[in-house]
Amino acid sequence: MAIEKLQKRVKKTPKDVAIIFGVTGLVGKQLLEKLLSRSKWKVYGVARRRPDHTIPTNIIEKPKPIFTNPNYHFISCNLLDPFETRVKLSHLHDVTHVFWVTWASEFPLDSIECYQQNKAMMSNALDSILPRVKSLKHFSLQTGTKHYVSLQHSTSLDHLVKKVCYYDENCPRIETQVGYNFYYGLEDLVKERLAGSVPWSVHRPGLIIGSSRTTVYNFMGSLCVYGTICKYLNLPFIFGGRKECWEEQFVDVSDARLVAQQQIWAATSVSVQSNNGQAFNSINGDGSTWKDVWGGIGEKFGAVVPFDMLSEEFTFAGSMSDKGGVWKEIVKKECLVETEMEDLANWYFLDALFRCPVKMLGTREKADRLGFTKRYLALDSISHWVDVLRKERIIP
């Protein structure tokens, strides 16, 4: 009997131990869920702020929170503080897989300050864990398809808008941006610190579709607040942006489920791993335009969808920034999780996204060829995450 109990205990012991930096973000939450669904995994989740698991008091059936899983350990840590990072992470000797899906957003993209801060944050983490881990099997780094373009050099924008270009993983870096695109700095740091001794991969999603209340560029949060307010006030569900961004695809959609699945695939499939690093575009692979899906999105919210959905004059910041009080009314009336409008919605991000001056479109050829063939349709992704946000009682 004692031998049988010991065998069961050994069988349940996790074989792989992941640490997810950015566990409360769009992809971090999906990585956590998918890894814990596999019995062999133990997971450390790192984020600066603790996840908010507030449930409205009138909800009788409370969902079982994932943090009760005995194989999950959350660590609150400010990675910009080298001392705090060392204290909180240096004891993690058993880590076998690292997933880096976080970034510091204090400074504008492409600024030297943003570059230096993000590189310092990762450096602090690597200083704390690399000297002590015994069996590191893989390091996964998430960046984005902005790897391929620069938004700073306006002299080339007209050319890029007209050019249809699908970037593959071997496309060269933008020379004028070396030292400022922090994606380059993080890739270089991983390559330098792993020194060819550990396989690593970099994943480049486009517009990430998922659920999180800690994400600066939160597309689904912004879209859901907008759609909810449109329905509540009986406003038309307008697409505010350039005609080109309405009729043509400028940014790939990346479902957070797909991005997480791809990272786990690359981290656990020996046949695709490389000590020199493997890069993968991490995109849905759907060619839908906003013109194709906008009406369906509006119907999902039950909003009024006008015949002329496009308005180049309409801006989300101009039309929605003063609706914080309306959002509070909706939260109270519908007994939602208590949030401020700004916790979910970034109107300036939506305005910038729908007026994107450059095409950031990637090819899936490499991932498909090597065996990762998971795909989602843009409208299906958005519809799924609307349902998730409703189930979480973030929106009605």
KAKA-V924603 format. One record per pair of residues at least 12 apart in sequence whose ideal C-beta (glycine too) atoms are under 7 Angstrom apart, sorted by the first residue. I is the first residue (numbers start at 1). J is the second residue. Records with the same first field share a line. If there is no record, write none. Layout:
I->J / J
This chain:
14->40 / 41 / 42 / 71
15->40
16->40 / 41 / 96 / 97
17->42 / 94 / 95 / 96
18->35 / 41 / 43 / 97 / 99
19->44 / 46 / 92 / 95 / 98
20->32 / 43 / 45 / 46 / 99 / 101
21->46 / 99 / 100 / 101 / 102 / 125
22->47 / 101 / 102
23->45 / 46 / 47
24->47 / 51 / 212 / 214
25->101 / 102 / 212 / 214 / 215
26->208 / 210 / 212 / 215 / 256
27->101 / 142 / 208 / 210 / 256 / 259 / 260
28->101
29->212
30->210 / 256 / 257 / 260
31->99 / 101 / 260 / 263
32->45 / 66 / 72
33->66
34->260 / 261 / 264
35->264
36->66 / 69 / 71 / 72
41->71
42->71
43->71 / 72
44->73 / 75 / 92
45->72 / 74 / 75
46->75 / 77
47->76
48->76 / 77 / 78
49->76 / 214
50->74 / 76
52->213
53->65
54->337 / 338
56->335 / 336 / 337 / 393
58->335
59->393
75->88
77->89
79->121 / 124 / 125
80->104 / 117 / 120 / 121
82->124
85->124 / 125 / 128
86->127 / 128
89->125 / 128 / 129
90->128 / 132
92->129
93->132 / 133 / 134
95->129 / 133 / 136
96->135 / 136 / 137
97->137 / 138 / 267
98->139 / 140
99->140 / 263
100->122 / 140 / 141 / 142
101->142
103->118
104->117 / 118 / 121
105->216
110->151 / 152 / 177 / 180 / 181
111->180
112->180
114->182
115->179 / 180 / 182 / 185
118->182 / 185 / 186
119->182 / 185 / 186 / 189
122->186 / 189
123->189
126->193
130->193
136->198
138->198 / 199 / 200 / 267 / 273
139->190 / 194 / 198 / 200
140->201 / 203 / 263 / 266 / 267
141->186 / 187 / 190 / 200 / 202
142->203 / 205
143->183 / 186 / 202 / 204
144->183 / 204 / 205
145->167 / 204 / 205 / 206 / 252 / 281 / 360 / 362
146->183 / 360
147->183 / 204
148->167 / 171 / 360
149->174 / 358 / 360
150->174 / 176 / 177
151->358
152->177
153->176
157->357 / 358
160->358 / 359
161->244 / 357 / 358
164->359
165->359 / 361
166->361 / 362 / 363
167->361 / 362 / 363
168->363 / 365 / 366
169->279 / 280 / 281 / 366
187->202
191->277
196->275 / 276
197->275
198->275
199->273 / 274 / 275
200->277
201->266 / 277 / 278 / 280
202->277 / 279
203->259 / 262 / 263 / 280 / 282
204->279 / 280 / 281 / 282 / 362
205->254 / 259 / 282 / 283
206->251 / 252 / 253 / 254 / 283 / 360
207->219 / 251 / 252 / 253 / 254 / 353
208->254 / 256 / 259
209->253 / 254 / 255 / 256 / 381 / 382 / 385
210->256 / 385
211->385 / 388 / 389 / 392
213->339 / 343 / 344
216->346
217->346 / 349
218->344 / 346
220->385 / 389
221->344 / 345
222->344 / 345 / 346 / 347 / 349 / 350
224->344 / 386 / 389 / 395
225->327 / 341 / 344 / 345
226->316 / 320
227->297 / 298 / 301 / 303
228->301 / 330 / 395 / 396
229->320 / 323 / 326 / 327
230->301 / 303 / 304
231->301 / 302 / 303
232->326 / 330
233->326
234->304
235->304
236->304 / 306
237->298 / 303 / 304 / 305
238->306 / 309 / 311 / 314
239->290 / 294 / 309 / 310 / 354
240->311 / 314 / 315 / 316 / 351 / 354
241->354 / 355
242->312 / 354 / 355
243->310 / 312
245->290 / 354 / 355 / 356
246->290 / 291 / 310
247->289 / 291
248->289
249->287 / 289 / 361
250->356 / 359 / 360
251->353 / 356 / 360
252->283 / 284 / 360 / 361 / 362
253->284 / 286 / 378 / 381
254->282 / 283 / 284
255->284 / 376 / 381
258->282 / 284 / 374 / 376
259->282
261->374
262->280 / 282 / 367 / 372
265->372
266->278 / 280
272->370
280->366 / 367
281->362 / 363 / 364 / 367
283->362 / 364
284->375 / 376 / 378 / 381
285->364 / 375
286->376 / 377 / 378
288->377 / 378 / 379
293->378 / 379
294->309
295->309
296->379
297->382
300->383 / 386
315->351
316->347 / 350 / 351
317->347 / 348 / 351
320->345 / 347
321->347
323->341
324->340 / 341
327->341
330->396
334->396
336->393 / 394 / 395 / 396
337->392 / 393 / 394
339->394
